[in-house]
Amino acid sequence: MKKILPAIMAALLLTGSAFAAELVGEYVEAEGIAYNEGQALGALRRIAIMDAYRYLAEQVDAIYVTANSTVKNVRDLDETINTKVETALRGAKVISVTRERDGSFHAIVRMPAYGSSQSLASAVLKENVVVEDFPPPKVVNMVSVSCTGLIIDCRGMGLSQAIAPAIKSVDGTEVYAYKNVGYQNAVSRGMIDYSTSVDSGVERAGSSPLVIKAVNVSGGCDVVVSAGDADKILSANQSTHFLNNSAVVFVR
């Protein structure tokens, strides 16, 4: 799905190019489009690629790291992080460049959101985080089935994707957060998978997931659950430790 702001689109119509970017699973992808009958084919191809890289950088800056910060925020505050993000952007790969029937060129570039030392997560997350234990449930043994993971249904709540989102109880207790996962785990696998349906979350959350309905969304990307559901999550995790393995899916 393309995400093109009207003002940007209007400007690009003057230069003969357009672009779009999105976070797709383990990757951040951007598409650049160039169309101008007066340009040589090689030039159009380069324009499409340049636009894709340009919008990739803009899209990356807008991604939440946590509910309190975007990539742009942490880049502005920390020169080391800024350098790491620039390096990751330069390492983005051109996945395809195609010419359409209307003569336009479409270029797709991609960088990993997590899973490697050149990923966005590796660039923006603090490496020296002290890993904390998950809080104990107030009521134990609330779930009799051994759960393989967690799926939280957040549909219709305007949830945005993030590198390090949190699950919170309505009383403010953090049920699941970066401080509980740590740098290595968050970078290697990512803290969350995002899905569009409960059924499609099985790969990450396993065959017997605990399915919870969110109460609301906080700060754009943090998911809030009821106090009772928070206890269900923490109690179930004591048996199978699915939170430790980041077997968590948010359905948007």
N, C-alpha and C positions, 0 to 999 in steps of 0.2 A: 504494500500500500504506500502510495507516495504522500509525502508531507511537505507541501510547498506553500509558504506563507504568501498571501496575496501581494504584498508590497515587493517581496523578492521576485515573485513571478513577473510582475509588471516590469521591473528593471531588466530581467533576463530576456524578456521578449524583444527588447531593444538590441541586445547583443547576439541573439540567436541561440541561446542555450538554456537548459533547465536542469534541475537536479532534485533528488530526494534521498533521504537516508532513514534507516530504522535499525533498532536492536532486534536481531533475529536469533533467538536461542543463544548459542555460545558466541555469537559474533555481532559486531556493529557493521552494518552494510550501508553503502551509499550508492546512489545511481546518478550519473551525469548524462545529460542529453544535449547534443549539439545539432543544430539544423540551420543551414544557410546555403542556398544553392550557389552563391558566389564564391564559396570557399573550396579549396582543394580538399580531396578526401583525407589526405594525411593530416591536414590542419584541423579538420572537423574531428578526427579521431583524437587528436591531442587535446582539443577543447573539451570534449566529453570527459576524458580522463581527468583533466585539471578541475573541472566542475565537480566531479565525484569526490576528489580529494578535498576540495574546498568545503563542500557541504559535510563531508565526513567530520572535518574538524569542528564545524559549527554544531553538528549534532552531538558529538562527543562532549563538548562544553556544556550542553544543556542536560545531560544525563545526571540524575541524582547519584551521589555517592551514599549519603545518608539523608534522612529527612531534613537535616539542618544545613546541607551543603550540596552544591552541584560540582561537577568537575571543574568548571570555571572558577568557582569559589576557592577550591583547594589549590588550584594552579596559581591564583593571584596571591595566596598567602604563603606558599612554599615553593621556592625556586627549584628545589630538588625534584619535587613532584612535577613541576612544570616541565623540567628537562626530560623526565621519564615519559610524560605524556607526548611530548614532541617526538621523542624517539619511537614510541609505539605508533604514532601517526605516520611517520616516515616509513615504518616497516609494513604498513598496510599493503595488501596485495591486490593487483588488478585481476579480477576473477574472469571477466569477459568483456569484450568490446564487439558489438554487433551493429551491422548496418541494416536499417529497416527499409521497407518498400518505399516509404515517403522520402528516403534519402538521409534521414537523421541517423546519427550514431548514438548508441546507448552503451555507456561504460559502467561497470559495477566494480567497486573496490570494497575490500573487507579487512577488518582487523578483529582479533579475538577479544571477546569481553573478559574471558578468563581462560585458564587452561595452559598458559605458557608464561615464560619470563618476559615476553613482549606484549602481554595482554593489558587491557585497560585496568583490570583489577590490580595487577601487579604494580602498576604505575601510581594509582591513587590511594591505595590502602597503606596505612602505617605498618611497618614491619615489626616494631617493638611492642606491639599490643600484648598486655598480660592476659592470658586466657583465664577466664573465670568459670567456675562451675555454674550449671543451670540452677536457678532457684528451686527449692523443694516445693512440692505441691502442698497446699493447705489441707487438702483431703486426699489420701492415697488410695490406690487400687480402685479408681473410679471406672477404669476400662478393663474388662475381663479378657478381651481378645488381644493377642500379641500383635501390635501394630507395626507394619513395615515402614511407615512414613506418615506424612501429614499433608493433607490438601485443604487449603482454606479458600472458600468461595467468596470472592470479592466483587463479583459481577455487578455492574451498575453503580459502583462507588467511585469511579474516576481514578483508580489506582494507576500510578506511574511506575515504570520499572526503575530499579536502582541496583547499584553494585553491592551495597551493604544495608539492606532494609532490616527492620526489626518487627517482631511480633510482640504486641503489648496487651496486657489486661486493661480493662476499663479503669482499674484503680492506679494505673501508671506503671505497674511492675513489668519489666522487660522479660518476656518468656524466652525469647530467642533473639540474639543480637551478635554483632561482630565480635564483641568481647568474649563471647562463649565459643566462638568458632576458631578464631585465630587466623593469622596471615596465610600460612601454608595451605590450610584447608579451603579458605575462601578463594585463594588464587587458583588452586589446582582444579577445583570443581565448581566453584561459584556457590553462593549461599542459598540461592533460590532458583527454581525453574518457573517460568511463567507459561500459562496455558490459557486456552479459550474455552475449555470444557473440563468438567470433573473427570470424565473418562480418559482423556488424553494425558492425565497426570500420572498414570499408573507406572510408566517406565521409571520415573524418578522416585515416586513414593512407594513403589512395590505393589504386590497383589492384595494386601490387606491394609490399606491406609486408613487412618483416622480422618474423617471428613468433617470439617467445621465450617459454619457460616460466620463470616466476619460481622461485627457490629458496625464498624465504620473504618475509614482510612484517616490517618493522622499525618500531617506534614507532606501529603502527596504520595508517599511511598510506604509508610509504616502501616501495618495491619493491626487493628484493635479487635480483640475478642472479649467475650463475656468472662466474668470471674470464674464461673463454673467450667467453661470451655478451657480456660487457661489451666485450671487444675487437671482437667482431662488430659491435656497435652503433656504437662509435666509428669503426671502420674504414669502415663503410657510410656514416656521416654525413659523412666527408671528401669523398665523391663528390657526394652530393645535398643535404646540409645540411638534412635533414628535422627534425633536433632544433632547429635555429635557427628553423624554422617551426612548432614545437610540434605536429608531425604525430604525436602520441603517444596511444595508447589503452591503458587498463588494463581488462582483462576481469575482472569480479568474480564 
